[in-house]
């Protein structure tokens, strides 16, 4: 019996070492306070949807390519070495997010950053992960 209790304790200790609780214990006031700080589920969903748009390497690179410049779809496709069809899909997602906008000039569509917040967010994350001189 004594050996069995020691094995159980070792198992629990391993759970704690993995970041898991050994027992279920709820701190009621802390839980209520934390719940009061949560945004509505719909708001969290919109944030998650925006992050999904940014969670694509091609779209991140489009934002970076457009920093300080305006490029047509053909140029962007060439810069990112992708098809016009694929580029159009990426641009559509970024337009829906409000990160970029376009202007038509004859038969060409030129894109530029419309809300620098999104580019700044991408740059901040890149700096956090890769250091200040990342690209």
ZIMORA-V550228 format. One record per helix or strand of 2 or more residues. SS is the DSSP state (@ for helix, = for strand). FROM is the first residue (numbers start at 1). TO is the last residue. Records with the same first field share a line. If there is no record, write none. Layout:
SS: FROM-TO ; FROM-TO
This chain:
@: 2-17 ; 28-37 ; 41-54 ; 57-65 ; 73-79 ; 84-97 ; 116-130
=: 71-72 ; 100-105 ; 108-113
